[in-house]
Amino acid sequence: MNRYPKKWSTYASLSLVVVILIVGAIVVSRHKDRLDNIPYASAGSLVNADGSTPNYEPSSIVPSGNGPHPCASNLDDVCVTSPSVDFYPSGTENIASTYYRAPAGSVLKDIGGVVSEVDGRQVKLSTASGRTFIIIFPINAVEWWNSVRSPNYGNYKVGIGDTMMVSYGEPANLKSIQISPEQIYTSRFAIKDNFKKK
């Protein structure tokens, strides 16, 4: 009786299993990359639509330090920079959105407030001055953070009631309350007592 065909069929079966495992690993890896590698850039590499580098107006800079302080260019509102965590983009400290393309001549401004509504890509912030800012992210940032970044922070979920700060670009003379994806430079949210990083 010839034993070679059986041996070759075993090798073929094992080879097929190995190929399936490799293809599966590639698919999972690509899916994970699509979720984890949301575009971002170092803060110094982004420019306004006219090619100028976005900076804060010297007269609008306020001492930050820990805890709440007036927001740059929105001095009647309160921003929290520390203790806080990157919201969008997130994954590496001190990163900025590659979608940033604020209008020519824009300066950086900050706004802070409490999340009062989440609707897809749109997050509404109620501010200390009584205004409601509508922040439109390039993706559903709350869903993304809660599914991708949350496991790194004790499964903490961002949502209504959280305190958020957004740095955005716009011409100094404008006072917009709706911020587009192209205007968002960075965003953060304040850490609460029950927030634990793994």
N, C-alpha and C positions, 0 to 999 in steps of 0.2 A: 504494500500500500504506500502511495506517495504522500509524505507528510509536508512537503513544501507548500502546497496551496493553503493549508490550514495556518501554517506559520505566517505566510504572507498576508492572509486575511486578518490575523491578529495585529500585525504591524500596520496594516491599512486602517483598522479600527482605532488603534492608539493614535495614529497620525491624525485622523479625523477629529478625535477628541481634543488633541493639542491645538489644532487649527481653530476649532470652535472656541476654546478657552482664550486664545490669543485675540480673535475677532471680538469676543465679548469684552475683554479687557480694554481694547481700543475704543469700543463704543462707549463704555462707562467712562473712560478717561476723557473722551471728547465731550461728553455730556457734562461732566464735572467742570472741565475747563470753561465751557460756555457759561456756567453759573458763577464760578469763582472769579473768572478773569473779566469782570466788567471793566470797560476801558477807564483808565485813569492815567495821570501824568504827574511828574513832580511839579510842585506849585510854581517853580521858577520857569517852567518851559511853555506856559500858555500865554497867549496874546489876545488882545481885543481884535475885532474885525479889521481895524486899520493897521494892525501890526504892532501897536504900542503895548507895553507891558502893563498889566493891571496893577495899580497900587492904591492904597488908601489915601484920601485927601489928608494932608498934614493936620488941618484944623479939626478933622473928625476922629482922630486917633485918641482913644481913651485908655487909661491904665486897665489892664486886664486882670492879672493876678488870679487868685483862686476865687471861686464863687461868682455871684451875679455882679454885673457892672453895666453901665450904659452901652448900648450898641453903637458901633461906629456909623456915623451919618444918620442914625435914628436914635438920637440921644434921649428921647422920651420913652424908649423901650429898653427892656432888660435882656442882656445876653449872658449865657453861662458857657465859659470855655473850659472850666476845670472844676471838679472832675467831670469829664465827659468822654464820649467814645465817637469815633467816626461813624457817620450814618451812610451817606452816599457822596462820593464813592467811598468804599470801605475795603479793607484788606491789608493796607500798609499805612503806617502813620504819615501825616503830612503829604497827602496826595490831593490832587484836584481833578475835576471831571474833564475828560478830553472833549466833551460836548461844548465846553465853554467857548463862546464866540460872541461876547457882549458887543454892543454897538460901538462904533468909533468914538474915541474920547471918553470911554467909560472909566469910572473909578470903582474901587471895591467898597461895598457897604455890607453891614451886618444887620440881621433882624433876628430877634428871638421871641419865642412865645410858646404857648401851650397848644399841643395838637388837639383841635376841636372836631376835626372831621378827616376821614381818609376815604378817597374815592378813586381807586385805580392809581394812576400816576400822580394824582392831585392830593396835596396835603394842605389843610387849612390851619393856620396858626393864629390864635387869639393873643394879641400883644398887650403889654402893660398900658399903652396909650389908648386902648379901646379899639384899635383897628384890627381887621382880619386880613392877613396876608394869604394869598393863594399861591402855593409853591407847586409848580408843575415839573416833575422829574422826568428824565428821558425814558425811564422804565418805571414799573410798579415797584418803587424802592422799598416800601414797607413790606410787601410780600417777599421781595428778594432778601431783605435783611433778615426777616423772621424765618425764612427757610434755609438760607445759606450761612449767614453770620451768627445767628442765634445759638447754634450748638456750641460755638466757641465761648459763649458768655452765659453758661448755665441755663440755656434755653430761654433766656429773657426775651420777651416779645415786645417790640415797639408798637405803640398805638395811641389811642385817644388818652389824653391826660399826661403824656410825656412832654418834657420841655425840650425844645429843639432850637438850634441856632443855624442860620444859613448865611454864608458869605456869598454875595452876588455882585455882578457888575452892571452898572448903568451910568449914563451921563449924570454929572453932579447936580444939574438943575432939575432932574426928574425925581418924582416921589411915587414910583409905582408901588401898588400893593399886589400886583400879579407878576410873579417871577417865572420866566420861561426857562426851559431846559438849557438854552444857550447862555443864560445869565448866571446859572448856578456854578459857583467856583468850588465850594466845599459845603458840607453840612455835618452837624454833630448833634448828639442828644445827651442830656444830663444823666449821670449815673444816679440811680436811686439806691436806698439802703439794701434792698433785696437783690441787687445786681452783683453777680459774681463772675469774674473771668476765670475760665478753666486754665 
